[in-house]
């Protein structure tokens, strides 16, 4: 386990206290971990599920790709999907 000393503003400290209370955590270290997990879920690239990877590989082999002559044709196709 890595330990770190961090400087927080009063507002950030209150946010950690809210997270700690909301999830019934023992300390703010656990609150930081929850905040980082939520950040990862929402902002970092998720790993692709193996089923999805296999599906994409199948599509690549079959050649189920569409060609568009213009951006407006692509936009129209997306809107009607």
C-alpha positions in Angstrom: 0.0 0.0 0.0 1.3 3.4 -0.9 0.9 6.3 1.6 0.8 9.9 0.5 0.5 13.3 2.2 -1.8 15.6 0.3 -2.9 19.2 0.7 -6.7 19.8 0.4 -8.7 22.9 0.4 -11.5 23.3 2.9 -14.0 22.6 0.2 -12.2 19.4 -1.0 -12.0 18.3 2.7 -15.8 18.8 3.0 -16.4 16.7 -0.1 -14.3 13.9 1.3 -16.3 14.1 4.6 -19.6 13.9 2.6 -18.3 10.8 0.6 -17.2 9.3 3.9 -20.6 9.8 5.5 -22.6 8.8 2.4 -20.9 5.4 2.1 -20.4 4.8 5.8 -16.6 4.7 5.5 -14.1 4.6 8.4 -11.7 7.2 7.2 -11.0 9.7 4.5 -8.5 7.4 2.9 -11.4 5.1 2.0 -13.3 8.2 0.7 -10.4 9.1 -1.6 -10.4 5.5 -2.9 -14.1 5.7 -3.7 -13.7 9.1 -5.4 -10.8 7.6 -7.5 -12.9 4.6 -8.5 -15.8 6.8 -9.6 -13.4 9.0 -11.6 -12.0 5.9 -13.3 -15.5 4.6 -14.2 -16.6 7.9 -15.7 -13.5 9.4 -17.3 -10.8 6.8 -18.0 -11.1 4.3 -20.9 -12.8 1.2 -19.7 -11.4 -2.2 -20.7 -13.4 -3.9 -23.4 -15.3 -7.0 -22.5 -14.0 -10.1 -24.3 -17.4 -10.7 -26.0 -17.3 -7.2 -27.4 -13.7 -7.7 -28.8 -14.8 -10.9 -30.4 -17.9 -9.2 -31.9 -15.7 -6.4 -33.4 -13.2 -9.0 -34.8 -16.2 -10.8 -36.5 -17.4 -7.5 -38.0 -13.9 -6.8 -39.3 -13.7 -10.2 -41.0 -17.2 -10.0 -42.5 -16.7 -6.5 -43.7 -19.9 -5.0 -42.4 -18.7 -1.4 -43.0 -20.6 1.3 -44.8 -19.1 4.0 -47.0 -20.5 7.5 -47.2 -20.0 10.0 -49.9 -20.6 12.9 -47.5 -20.8 13.8 -43.9 -24.5 14.7 -44.2 -25.3 11.1 -45.5 -23.5 9.7 -42.5 -25.4 12.1 -40.2 -28.7 11.1 -41.8 -28.0 7.4 -41.4 -27.1 7.9 -37.7 -30.2 9.9 -37.0 -32.4 7.2 -38.6 -30.8 4.3 -36.8 
